[in-house]
Amino acid sequence: MLRVGSKAACMACRNLVSTNMGVRFRVPLQKLHPLSRAIHHRYSGNSNPQRAPHRTAARYFTSMSRLPMRPPKPPPGSGGRSYQQQRGFWVARLAARLLKLRYILLGSAVGGGYTAKKTYDEWKDMLPDFSEYNWVIPDFVWELSEQIDLDKLAKALPEMEEIAKLLPDLDKIGENFTFLKSLLSSETSGDPPLKATDSSTAATQDASDKQYKKSSDKEKIDQLQEDLLRTQLKYQRMLERLEKENKELRKVVLQKDDKGIHQRKVKKSLIDLYSEVLDILSDYDSNYNTQDHLPRVVVVGDQSAGKTSVLEMIAQARIFPRGSGEMMTRSPVKVTLSEGPHHVAMFKDSGREFDLTKEEDLAALRHEIELRMRKSVREGQTVSTETISLSVKGPGIQRMVLVDLPGVISTVTAGMASDTKETIFSISKAYMQNPNAIILCIQDGSVDAERSIVTDLVSQMDPQGKRTIFVLTKVDLAEKNLASPSRIQQIVEGKLFPMKALGYFAVVTGKGSSGESIDSIKDYEEDFFQNSRLLRDGMLKAHQVTTKNLSLAVSDCFWKMVRESVEQQADVFKASRFNLETEWKNNYPRLRELDRNELYEKAKNEILDEVISLSQVTPQHWESILQKKLWERVSTHVIENIYLPAAQTMDSGTFNTTVDIKLKQWTDKQLPHKALEVAWETLQEEFARFMAEYKGKDQDDIFDKLKEAVKDESIKRHKWNERAMDSLRVIQHNALEDRSITDKPQWDAAIQFMEETLQSRLKDTESVIRDMVGPDWKQRWWNWKNRTPEQHIRNETKNELERLLKLHDDHTAYLANDEVTTVRKNLEGRGVEVDPVLIKDTWHQLYRRHFLQNALSHCNLCKRGFYYYQRHFVDSELECNDVVLFWRIQRMLVITANTLRQQLTNTEVRRLEKNVKEVLDDFGEDMERKSHLITGRRVQLAEDLKKVREIQEKLEAFIEALHKEK
């Protein structure tokens, strides 16, 4: 051991202290005392004394501090040098102690920090998991925390004095609990034995004291219960006040966030994403039956059991139509509840928002729901399977999706369809058989439980009660009417019904008046349960009452079911999508996946292109078609009613007068109508022709039924402009008034027109005569045909009348009675019995043929009569008034065709195109008609693919948002 105070020790310490204090004395290591070098190597581990760490000196002086200290003796002759060495040694000792204190503090800090961290982790593990309740405070609240005025928030909170006033007297409660404890212990252990006394008076006094003690104990127990109830009421009022202030604060925060919605991208809430998936599934009709496997809360119950009232209490608004005892819910109503800054409601297919804080908007909403229900019900039915989708937002509303179903009935009454009961059962079963649906079973507490129908139905669909929540309504009436309130306890404990449930609740949804507000109903419900003996006597538990607790429980169950099943359903849709895509690739490899709406848009464009093609028809084509069709329509009237009666007159003056009169009558009454009919038919035929031509040009045959329906509906809607008839009448009248043929080509054209017309009529007349008399001898010989007896009589009558015409070539158009008698007698002389009517009928056709033959001969003569007509020469053989008549008719046809063509190209084609667009727009809005007109496996497969992809995408977005919320 190195002796303290030796020269070597002093030199070693001086060197180490100088190194530690930052002052380096460049003394070679070899000049140190051997023991000092050993100490240096031992504590530094380094041969270089200049590089030794500071901890070397600390360790050395720490070991040195354990040695007994005594003042050093200065060597003789040292003088001031020994004093400096002694001072340096004390500085070294002080530094050693300070270094020791630092490392003690550092070690304590490290150990204490580790111990604190371990204690915090253990305390944190003991806390419950609040991650499921993160939705209570949205993310944007933290973003807006800096914007909230904390001073106002502090002022809104109750003062400590107010809280102290609400707090119970803890000393008094402690005394009561001490007394109750002693009372219970005395009852448990039994009364102590009484001391034996010889006096009977003492025993009697002791018994009376005991009785008095029991009565005082009972009074104290009652007083204790009253104090507990009073304390509970105080806490309840305090909680209500805090909840109200919290609600107002959340509303302010949501309103601030709502103002920033327009400044940033709108982000849909979690419940809105889920509701969109359910809306798509409600419209999705496929063979995979996957639409019923996503969770929703199904509200079922007997008619007038209070289903709608419970739903309104959860939605915090009177949103459904009401009636006294009659069925009001006629179709399923899907209500999506979510939290928002304003209390509003909106339909899925409408952009209007109903402000639920205003009575006029509430009335309008109820009226709209009633109209939609009645519209969805088909003729002859009472209820409908069509779902009405409604969303309700407001502060403090629990997030969930509920479906209100028509009430279950036991008897079909007057005015209902015969299958109403079975239809309601089938609708209820369809929603409840979903294995992930939460069944909210509503039971009327004011009627006998044995009259319930819905409980048996629910127990069939959910025998184990794993997804059923039972709700007993009208508990206030039940408590008043029931002789034994314990029956209510049996119901809410699940002992009266064979049905099992996750939870049982008792609620009050009003006093029976439809004009009550939601707030007044809440107050009435809370007052009832606070004063009810059901809660006071322990028949009901506090968490089993009020619609507020019910909504919280239903929301928790709903989201728990969603989290457990939504990913499984997403996998089902992935498998469905793969199967559908495989089928499309195998059957339609070269076609795009166009759904019904996309195919309709494609067909719409094709039809509009075909309509536009009508404007490309040349004027010559229009006029030739119109002229031809118009003459076919009016030729019979012109020949039979104008030309023939006038031509049978004896002079030209009478002919012209007759023609003018009949043409005027025809123009005023029939001709304009006939012309417009011809024009409209021509437009239809041309439209159909263009559509038929397009059909052959690589057009998709899947559109044939749609195009035909559009064509028929457009033609049905199209009406010709009424003012066109008046202008057309004037034009036709002016055309027929003109008699002046100005040149030879017009004359020749009129003669050709007359000749063609007369030849056509002569051909038709000869055909009629052949049918009357039967085959001639050539046809009988070659075709082995014989005449019938009637044809034989006709043939004999024809021969007799032809002889009469040969004798009287200029005979009139009608036979006289004596001529009919003569012909009849001549035929009877040959053994042919004939009726006078048959004679006149045969004469009409024969004279018609005879007249047309003479008219054709006269037409040939008039070919050279233009010279006489132009110079007004009078020549009986060349009076060509009939040629002038046919020229007037021909000119009228040309002018009418030109006028109709102008109306077609300038007005009617455009109006038809407009009608076609309107029809296409109407068909596009009618999904049922589109489904009927565009059909086939290809269409249905594309529809299923689109729906499945859309559902899968929205489900994935919802699942992603759900994971983020966790």
SEFITI-272443 format. One record per residue (C-alpha): x, y, z; residue in one letter. Coordinates in steps of 0.25 Angstrom, whole numbers, plus 5000, padded with zeros to 4 digits. Last residue first. Example, Ala and Ser with C-alpha at 12.3 -4.5 7.8 and 13.67 -1.06 7.14 Angstrom:
// SEFITI-272443
505549965029S/504949825031A/
// end
This chain:
// SEFITI-272443
475950064863K/475450184854E/476550154844K/476050014843H/474650054841L/475050154830A/475850044823E/474649954824I/473650054819F/474550084807A/474649934804E/473149914805L/472950034796K/473949964786E/473249824787Q/471849884786I/472249964773E/472949834767R/471749754771V/470749854765K/471549864752K/471749714750L/470249684753D/469849784742E/470749734732A/470249594734L/468849644733Q/469049714720V/469849584714R/468749494719R/467649574712G/466749694713T/466749834709I/465249874707L/464649814720H/465749864729S/465749994722K/464250004725R/464449974740E/465550074741M/464650184736D/465550304735E/466250264722G/464950234716F/464450374719D/465750434713D/465650344701L/464150384699V/464550534700E/465750514690K/464750444680V/463750564682N/464850664679K/465250584666E/463850584662L/463650734664R/464950744656R/464350664645V/463050734646E/463550874644T/464450914632N/464550784625T/463150734627L/462450864625Q/463250884612Q/462950754607R/461450774610L/461450894602T/462150834590N/461250714591A/460050804591T/460550884579I/460750754571V/459450694575L/458650824572M/459350824558R/458950684555Q/457450704560I/457450834551R/458050754539W/457050644541F/455850744540L/456450804528V/456550674521V/455050644525D/454750784519N/455250724506C/454150774496E/454650714484L/453450644477E/452550764481S/453450864474D/453451004479V/454851074477F/455451144489H/456751174482R/457551094493Q/456550984494Y/456550964479Y/458050954478Y/458050864490F/457150764484G/458150674477R/458250584489K/456850604492C/456450484482L/457250384490N/456450434503C/455150414496H/455550274493S/455950254508L/454550324512A/453850224503N/454550104510Q/454250164523L/452750184520F/452650034516H/453349984528R/452450064537R/451250024529Y/451649874531L/451949894546Q/450649974549H/449749874540W/450249764549T/449749834561D/448449874555K/448149724550I/448549674564L/447549764570V/446449724561P/446649574565D/446849464555V/446149334551E/446849284539V/445949184530G/446249254517R/444949324517G/445249364531E/446449434526L/445649514516N/444549544526K/445649594536R/446249684525V/444949744521T/444549774536T/445949844538V/445649924525E/444249964530D/444850004543N/445850094536A/447350064536L/448350164542Y/449650214536A/448950274523T/449050204510H/449850264499D/450150124492D/448750084492H/448549954484L/449949904488K/449649944502L/448449854503L/449149734497R/450249754508E/449049754518L/448649614513E/450049554513N/450249614527K/448949554533T/449349414527E/450749424534N/450149474547R/449249354547I/450349254544H/451249324555Q/450049304565E/450049154561P/451549144563T/452349134550R/453349024547N/454849004548K/455648904541W/456848994539N/457048984524W/455648964520W/454949044530R/455949154529Q/455749154513K/454249154515W/454149274524D/454349274539P/453349334548G/452249434545V/452449524557M/453949504559D/454149544544R/453249664546I/454149714557V/455449694550S/454849764538E/454549884547T/455949884553D/456549884539K/455650004535L/456050084547R/457450064544S/457250104530Q/456450224534L/457550274543T/458650244533E/457950324522E/457550434531M/459050454535F/459550444521Q/458450544516I/458950634527A/460350624524A/460050644509D/459350774513W/460450824522Q/461450794511P/460550874501K/460651004508D/459851094517T/458651014522I/457751114528S/456651054538R/457151104552D/456151094563E/456750964567L/458051024571A/457451134579N/456551034587H/457850954590Q/458651074595I/457451124603V/457250984610R/458750964612L/458751094620S/457651054629D/458250914631M/459650964635A/459051034647R/458750904654E/460250864654N/460250714652W/460250634665K/461350544670H/461150464683R/460750334676K/461850344666I/462850364677S/462250244685E/462250154673D/463650184669K/464250184683V/463550044685A/464149994672E/465550044676K/465449984690L/465049844684K/466149844674D/467249894683F/467849754686I/468049734671D/469349814672D/469449894658Q/470449844648D/469749924637K/468449844635G/467749914647K/468150044641Y/467350014629E/466149974637A/466250104645M/466250184632F/465050114627R/464250134640A/464550284639F/464150284624E/462850204627E/462550304639Q/462750424631L/461950374619T/460750334629E/460850484634W/460850544620A/459650454616V/458850484628E/459150634625L/458650624611A/457350544615K/457050654625H/457250764615P/456450694604L/455150654613Q/454350774616K/454550904609D/455350844597T/454350744594W/453150834595Q/453850934585K/454250814576L/452850774576K/452250904572I/453350934561D/453150794555V/451650814554T/451750944548T/452850904538N/452050784533F/450750864533T/451350954523G/452050844515S/450750784511D/449950654513M/450350614527T/450950474530Q/452350534531A/452050614543A/451550494551P/452750414547L/453750514550Y/453350564563I/452850464573N/453350334567E/454650374560I/455050484570V/454650404582H/455450274577T/456650354574S/456750424587V/457650324595R/458450274584E/458650414579W/459150454592L/460150344593K/460750374579K/460850524582Q/461450504595L/462550404590I/462950484578S/462950614587E/463850554598W/464850494588H/464950614580Q/465150694593P/466350604596T/466450524609V/467550574618Q/466650634629S/466150494632L/467550444635S/467450524648I/466450424653V/467450314650E/468550384658D/467550404669L/467250254669I/468750224670E/469050314681N/467950264689K/468350114687A/469750154692K/469150224704E/468250104707Y/469450014706L/470150094717E/468850094726N/468749944724R/470149914727D/471249914717L/472449814719E/473149834706R/473049724696L/474049634690R/474149524700P/472649514702Y/472349364707N/473649324713N/474149454718K/472749494723W/472649364731E/474049384738T/473649524742E/472449474748L/473149374756N/474249464761F/473249574765R/472449464773S/473749424780A/474149564784K/472649594788F/472749474798V/474149534803D/473449664806A/472349594814Q/473449524823Q/474049664825E/472749724829V/472449614840S/473049644853E/473249794852R/471849804847V/471249724859M/472049804869K/471549934862W/470049884863F/470249834878C/470749964882D/469750044875S/468649964881V/469149984895A/469350134893L/467950144887S/467350064899L/468050144909N/467450274903K/466050204901T/465850204916T/466050074925V/466949954926Q/468150024931H/467450064944A/467049924948K/465549884948L/464849814959M/465749874969G/464649934978D/465050074974R/465150044959L/463749974958L/463250074969R/463250184959S/463650324963N/464950334956Q/464450244944F/463250334942F/464050464943D/465050414933E/463950374923E/463150504925Y/464450584922D/464750504910K/463350514905I/463350664907S/464650674899D/464150584888I/462950674886S/461550634888E/460450664878G/460150514875S/459550494889S/459750354895G/460450394908K/461850374902G/462950274898T/463150204911V/464250104911V/464549964918A/465849894912F/466249744912Y/467649704907G/468249594898L/466949524896A/466249394898K/464749364894M/463949264902P/463249384908F/462949404923L/464349384929K/465149484920G/465549574932E/464849684925V/463549604925I/463649544939Q/463849684944Q/462649734937I/461849624943R/462449674957S/461549794955P/460349704959S/458949774957A/459349824944L/458649944939N/459550054945K/460849994943E/460549944929A/460050084925L/461350144930D/462150034923V/461650074910K/462749994902T/463449874906L/464749854897V/465449724894F/466749724888I/467049604879T/468449564873R/468849444881K/467449404885G/467649254884Q/466449234876P/466649344866D/465649334854M/464649244861Q/464749324874S/464549454866V/463249394860L/462749354874D/463049484880T/462349554868V/460949504871I/460649564885S/459249534891R/459849454902E/460649574907A/459349644911D/459249784906V/459849914912S/461349864911G/461349864896D/462449784891Q/463549834881I/464649734877C/465849804872L/466549694863I/468049714860I/468349664846A/469549574844N/468949444842P/467949504832N/466649424834Q/466049554841M/465949634828Y/465249524820A/464449484831K/463849614833S/463549634819I/462949494818S/462049514831F/461549644825I/461249584812T/460449464819E/459649564827K/459349654815T/458949534806D/457449564806S/457649714802A/457249804813M/455949894812G/455249824823A/456149754833T/457149644832V/457449574845T/458649554854S/459549664849I/461049694849V/461349834848G/462049884835P/463549884836L/464450004841D/465849974837V/466950034846L/468450074842V/469350124853M/470050244859R/469550294872Q/468950434871I/469550544880G/469550654871P/468650624858G/468650544845K/467450464839V/467550384827S/466350324819L/466250204809S/464950154806I/464950004803T/464049944793E/463349814799T/461949874799S/460749874807V/459249874805T/459149814790Q/458049824779G/458849934772E/460249934775R/460849994788V/462050084785S/461250204783K/460550194796R/461850184804M/462450304796R/461250384799L/461250354814E/462750384814I/462550514807E/461450554817H/462250524829R/463450604823L/462450724820A/461950724834A/463350724840L/463750834831D/462550914836E/462850884850E/464250934849K/465450874858T/465450754848L/465950834837D/465650754824F/466750754814E/466450744799R/467450674790G/466550554787S/466850404784D/467350364797K/466350444805F/466850554815M/466650584830A/467250704838V/467650734852H/468850814850H/470250794855P/470350654851G/470250514857E/469750394850S/468450314848L/468150244835T/466650204834V/466250094825K/464750094824V/464049964820P/462649984813S/461250004818R/461550074832T/460250144835M/459250034838M/458050084845E/457850094860G/457850244861S/458850294850G/460250354850R/461250394839P/462650374843F/463750484846I/463450524860R/464850554864A/465950504873Q/466450394864A/466450294876I/465050344881M/464550344867E/464950194866L/464250164879V/463050234874S/463050154861T/463050024868K/461950064878G/461149934879A/460149994869S/460249864860Q/461149754866D/462649774866G/463849774857V/465049874856V/466149814849V/467549874852V/468549854841R/469649764839P/470149714825L/469649574821H/468349604813D/468949664800Q/469749534798T/468649454791N/469549404780Y/468449404769N/468349554767S/467449674770D/468349784775Y/467449904778D/467449884793S/468949844792L/469249984787I/468550054798D/469249964808L/470550004803V/470250144803E/469850134818S/471150074821Y/471850194815L/470950294822D/471150214836I/472650244834L/472550384831S/472750444817K/473950534815K/473650664807V/474950714801K/475250854807R/474750994807Q/473350954806H/473450864818I/474050974827G/472751034831K/472350894836D/473550884845D/473051014852K/471650954853Q/472250824858L/472950894869V/471750984873V/470850854873K/471850784882R/471850904892L/470350904892E/470350754894K/471350764905N/470550874912E/469350784911K/470150664916E/470650744928L/469250784932R/468750644931E/469850594939L/469550694950M/468150654950R/468450514951Q/469450534962Y/468350614970K/467350504967L/468350394972Q/468550464985T/467050474987R/466950334984L/468050294994L/467450395005D/466050325003E/466750185004Q/467450235017L/466150295023Q/465450165020D/466550085027I/466550185039K/465050165040E/465150015040K/466250025051D/465350115059S/464250005058S/465149895062K/465749975074K/464350005078Y/463949855078Q/465249825086K/464949925096D/463549865097S/464049725099A/465049775110D/463949845118Q/463149725117T/464349635123A/464549745134A/463149735138T/463149585139S/464249595150S/465149475152D/466149515142T/466949435132A/467949525123K/467549525109L/468349455099P/468949535088P/468149555076D/468549475064G/469849465057S/469349505043T/468249605048E/469249675057S/470249685046S/469149745036L/468849845047L/470249875050S/470549895035K/469249985033L/469650075045F/471050095039T/470450125026F/469550225032N/470650285039E/471450295027G/470350355019I/470250465030K/471750495029D/471650495014L/470550595013D/470250584999P/470950664987L/469950754980L/470350874988K/471850844987A/471650844971I/471050974972E/472251024981E/473250964971M/472651044960E/471950984948P/472550984935L/472151094925A/473151194930K/474251094928A/473751074913L/473651224911K/475151244916D/475551124907L/475051194895D/475151084885I/476051114872Q/477251044878E/476450914880S/475950924865L/476950814860E/476650734873W/475150744870V/475450704855F/475750564859D/474450534865P/474150524880I/473050414883V/473650334871W/474850294880N/473950204888Y/474350074884E/475850114887S/475450124902F/476049994906D/475949984921P/477150024931L/477949924938M/478949914927D/479250064928K/479550054943W/480549944940E/481150024929D/481250144939Y/481950064950T/482950014940K/483250154935K/483450204949A/484350094953T/485250114941Y/485250264944G/485650244958G/486750154954G/487350244944V/487150364954A/487750294966S/488950254957G/489250394953L/489050454967L/490150354972I/491050374961Y/490950524964R/491250504979L/492450424976K/493050524967L/492850634977L/493550544988R/494750524979A/494850674975A/494950704990L/496050604992R/496750664980A/496650804985V/497150754999W/498450694992F/498650824984G/498650904997R/499750815003Q/500550814991Q/500550964991Q/500950975005Y/502050875003S/502650964992R/502551085001G/503651035011G/504250905007S/505550915015G/505050805024P/504050725019P/502550765022P/501850665031K/500550625025P/499150645032P/498450525035R/497450445027M/497050305029P/496950225016L/495550205010R/495650335002S/496750274994M/495950174988S/494950284983T/496150364979F/496650254970Y/495250224964R/495050374961A/496450384956A/496250274946T/494850324943R/495450444936H/495950364924P/497450334922A/497950384909R/499050474915Q/499550364923P/499850274911N/500050134915S/498550114916N/497750024925G/497450144934S/497350094947Y/498349984948R/499350054939H/499350174947H/499450104960I/500650024955A/501250144950R/501050214964S/501750084970L/502850094961P/503050244964H/502950334952L/504150364943K/503750254933Q/502350314931L/503050444925P/502550574932V/501750664922R/500950734932F/499450744927R/498450834933V/497050794930G/496650774944M/496650614942N/498050624936T/498550714948S/497850624958V/498550504952L/499950564951N/499850624965R/499350494971C/500450424965A/501550524970M/500950534984C/500850384985A/502350374980A/502750474991K/502050405002S/500950475009G/500050355009V/500750225009R/500550144997L/500050005000M/
// end
